[in-house]
Amino acid sequence: MDKSQKHTRESETNTLRVRGEGIVQATPDQVQITMGVTTLNESIIDAQQENAMAINAVISSLIELGIPEQDIQTTVYRIDPEYDYIEGVQVFHGYRVAHLLRVTLDQIGIAGVVIDSAVKNGVNSIASIHYTVKDPSPFYQQALTNAVENALGKAIVLADALNVTLNPTPIDVKEIDRSQIQERYPTVLAAQTATTAIQPGQLTFEASIEALFSYF
């Protein structure tokens, strides 16, 4: 069979194209807390020194809780001049120094204790609390599997509606989206008399595929 004949036969094949969606939920096993210290002083040197003392106290408190130094990482260090506007006139107010740390915890249950300790030792800014899983691959692969099954189910419904026989093995499968990880329920910080309560909720992994099926 020459190429032209092969192309003609392929073009005459009855096909239908469907999109499959797969979703998998997972319980987080790791949390990243971004928090830090912001200081303000008319003297840039004093602002830096105050900030350094506070952030060092915070780091020491985290290490005392058993958090390895390699899991405490500086993500932001900024020095910015601050101005007030009085009757339309810009007036220098001082220098603002911001030092943010990203703290990675494998024990997500101690997140509240870590935050309380950090605040007690000088943290005055909590930028984010991000829950994740250390190895997302199995969850995304399962989401892909679910997406293929979802596409096949749609193809079967369409074939039945058309009163045709479906070949359940797709001619082609294409991954559309990369892994999407979302917190289905937002992280909640609730003030309590004992320890700040942090609720991780669930993570959602999503995958999408496009499949081409033949029928006769």
C-alpha positions as CSV (number, residue, x, y, z in Angstrom):
1,M,0.0,0.0,0.0
2,D,1.5,3.3,-1.0
3,K,1.3,6.5,1.2
4,S,-1.6,8.0,-0.7
5,Q,-3.7,4.9,-0.2
6,K,-2.9,4.8,3.5
7,H,-3.8,8.4,3.9
8,T,-7.1,7.9,2.1
9,R,-8.0,4.9,4.3
10,E,-7.1,6.9,7.5
11,S,-9.2,9.9,6.4
12,E,-12.2,7.6,5.8
13,T,-11.9,6.1,9.3
14,N,-14.9,7.0,11.5
15,T,-13.6,8.7,14.6
16,L,-14.8,10.7,17.5
17,R,-12.7,12.9,19.8
18,V,-13.4,13.4,23.5
19,R,-11.9,15.2,26.4
20,G,-11.3,13.4,29.7
21,E,-11.0,14.9,33.1
22,G,-9.4,13.3,36.1
23,I,-9.4,14.5,39.7
24,V,-7.6,13.0,42.8
25,Q,-7.6,14.4,46.3
26,A,-4.7,13.9,48.7
27,T,-3.9,14.7,52.3
28,P,-0.9,17.0,52.6
29,D,2.2,15.7,54.2
30,Q,4.3,18.9,54.1
31,V,3.7,22.5,54.8
32,Q,5.7,25.6,53.9
33,I,5.2,28.7,56.1
34,T,6.6,32.0,54.8
35,M,6.9,34.5,57.7
36,G,9.3,37.1,58.9
37,V,10.2,40.3,60.6
38,T,9.6,43.9,59.5
39,T,11.3,46.8,61.2
40,L,11.1,50.6,60.7
41,N,13.6,53.1,61.8
42,E,14.9,56.5,60.7
43,S,18.4,55.1,60.7
44,I,19.0,52.4,58.1
45,I,21.7,50.9,60.3
46,D,19.4,50.7,63.3
47,A,16.6,49.3,61.2
48,Q,19.0,46.5,59.9
49,Q,20.3,45.7,63.4
50,E,16.8,45.5,65.0
51,N,15.7,43.3,62.2
52,A,18.8,41.1,62.4
53,M,18.4,40.6,66.2
54,A,14.7,39.7,65.8
55,I,15.2,37.3,62.9
56,N,18.1,35.6,64.6
57,A,15.9,35.0,67.7
58,V,13.2,33.5,65.4
59,I,15.7,31.2,63.7
60,S,17.1,30.1,67.1
61,S,13.5,29.3,68.3
62,L,12.8,27.3,65.2
63,I,16.0,25.2,65.6
64,E,15.1,24.6,69.3
65,L,11.8,23.1,68.0
66,G,13.9,20.6,66.1
67,I,13.6,22.1,62.6
68,P,16.8,21.5,60.6
69,E,18.6,24.6,59.5
70,Q,18.4,23.5,55.8
71,D,14.6,23.7,56.1
72,I,14.8,27.4,57.1
73,Q,15.5,29.6,54.0
74,T,15.5,33.3,53.4
75,T,13.1,34.2,50.6
76,V,12.9,38.0,50.8
77,Y,15.3,40.6,52.2
78,R,14.3,44.2,51.3
79,I,15.3,47.7,52.5
80,D,12.9,50.4,51.3
81,P,12.6,54.1,52.2
82,E,9.2,55.0,53.7
83,Y,7.4,58.3,53.1
84,D,4.4,60.0,54.6
85,Y,2.3,62.5,52.7
86,I,1.4,65.5,54.8
87,E,-0.8,68.1,53.0
88,G,0.5,66.9,49.7
89,V,4.1,67.1,50.8
90,Q,6.3,64.0,50.8
91,V,8.0,63.6,54.2
92,F,10.7,60.9,54.9
93,H,9.5,58.5,57.6
94,G,12.3,56.0,57.8
95,Y,13.7,52.8,56.4
96,R,11.6,49.6,56.4
97,V,13.6,46.3,56.5
98,A,11.7,43.1,55.7
99,H,13.3,39.7,56.1
100,L,11.1,36.7,55.2
101,L,11.8,33.0,55.9
102,R,10.3,30.0,54.3
103,V,10.1,27.2,56.9
104,T,9.4,23.7,55.5
105,L,7.8,21.2,57.9
106,D,7.4,17.5,57.3
107,Q,5.3,17.3,60.6
108,I,2.3,19.3,59.5
109,G,0.7,18.9,62.9
110,I,3.2,21.3,64.6
111,A,2.5,24.2,62.2
112,G,0.5,26.1,64.9
113,V,3.2,25.5,67.5
114,V,5.8,26.8,65.1
115,I,3.8,29.9,64.2
116,D,3.2,30.7,67.9
117,S,6.8,30.3,68.8
118,A,8.0,32.4,65.9
119,V,5.5,35.2,66.8
120,K,6.6,35.1,70.4
121,N,10.2,35.6,69.3
122,G,9.6,38.5,67.0
123,V,7.7,37.5,63.8
124,N,5.3,40.2,62.8
125,S,4.4,39.1,59.3
126,I,3.0,35.8,58.0
127,A,3.0,35.9,54.2
128,S,1.6,32.5,53.4
129,I,0.9,28.9,54.6
130,H,1.2,26.4,51.7
131,Y,0.3,22.8,52.1
132,T,1.7,20.2,49.6
133,V,2.8,16.6,49.2
134,K,6.5,15.7,49.0
135,D,6.0,13.4,46.0
136,P,3.0,14.6,43.8
137,S,3.8,12.1,41.0
138,P,1.6,9.2,42.1
139,F,-1.4,11.5,42.6
140,Y,-1.0,13.1,39.2
141,Q,-0.6,9.7,37.5
142,Q,-3.8,8.5,39.1
143,A,-5.5,11.7,37.9
144,L,-4.3,10.9,34.4
145,T,-5.6,7.4,34.7
146,N,-9.0,8.8,35.8
147,A,-9.0,11.2,32.9
148,V,-8.5,8.3,30.4
149,E,-11.3,6.3,32.0
150,N,-13.5,9.4,31.9
151,A,-12.8,9.9,28.2
152,L,-13.6,6.3,27.4
153,G,-16.9,6.6,29.3
154,K,-17.8,9.6,27.2
155,A,-16.9,7.8,24.0
156,I,-19.1,4.8,24.9
157,V,-22.0,7.1,25.6
158,L,-21.5,8.9,22.2
159,A,-21.2,5.6,20.4
160,D,-24.4,4.2,21.9
161,A,-26.2,7.4,21.0
162,L,-24.9,7.1,17.4
163,N,-25.8,3.3,17.4
164,V,-22.2,2.4,16.3
165,T,-19.6,0.0,17.7
166,L,-16.7,1.7,19.5
167,N,-13.1,0.4,19.4
168,P,-12.3,1.0,23.1
169,T,-8.6,1.4,22.4
170,P,-8.0,5.0,21.4
171,I,-6.1,5.8,18.3
172,D,-4.4,8.8,20.0
173,V,-4.2,10.2,23.5
174,K,-2.8,13.7,24.2
175,E,-2.2,15.2,27.6
176,I,-3.7,18.7,27.7
177,D,-2.8,20.2,31.0
178,R,0.0,19.7,33.4
179,S,-0.7,18.9,37.0
180,Q,-2.8,21.4,38.9
181,I,-2.6,21.3,42.6
182,Q,-5.2,23.3,44.5
183,E,-6.2,23.6,48.1
184,R,-9.9,22.7,47.9
185,Y,-10.4,24.2,51.4
186,P,-8.4,27.3,52.3
187,T,-6.0,27.2,55.2
188,V,-7.7,28.5,58.4
189,L,-5.9,30.3,61.3
190,A,-8.1,30.4,64.3
191,A,-7.1,32.1,67.6
192,Q,-7.4,29.8,70.6
193,T,-6.3,30.0,74.2
194,A,-3.7,27.3,73.7
195,T,-2.2,27.0,70.2
196,T,-3.1,28.6,66.9
197,A,-5.2,26.0,65.0
198,I,-4.1,25.4,61.4
199,Q,-6.4,23.3,59.2
200,P,-4.7,21.9,56.1
201,G,-7.8,20.8,54.2
202,Q,-7.3,18.7,51.1
203,L,-5.2,19.0,47.9
204,T,-6.7,18.5,44.5
205,F,-4.7,17.1,41.6
206,E,-6.3,17.6,38.2
207,A,-5.4,16.2,34.8
208,S,-6.9,16.6,31.3
209,I,-6.5,14.5,28.2
210,E,-7.9,14.4,24.7
211,A,-8.5,11.0,23.1
212,L,-9.4,10.0,19.6
213,F,-11.5,6.8,19.2
214,S,-12.5,4.9,16.1
215,Y,-15.8,3.3,15.5
216,F,-17.6,1.2,12.9
